[in-house]
Amino acid sequence: SADMAILVTENIYDACHYFRLFQNTIFGRFCGVITSYEPNHNLIEADQVSATVE
């Protein structure tokens, strides 16, 4: 029988960090990252850059 484990993180950055750590172990070839991230360009706020002229 195959045993499984799931590590839940707060964000994608942390998930990738743990993924990299596990890659250096005997579990590395059995690891992956699963995300529920759904990109939505309407939720991205425009970042306004102010130009200062001296």
QUIVENJO-V64633 format. One record per run of one state. SS is the DSSP state (A for helix, B for strand, O for the rest). FROM is the first residue (numbers start at 1). LEN is the number of residues. If there is no record, write none. Layout:
SS/FROM/LEN
SS/FROM/LEN
This chain:
O/1/11
A/12/12
O/24/4
A/28/3
O/31/10
A/41/3
O/44/11
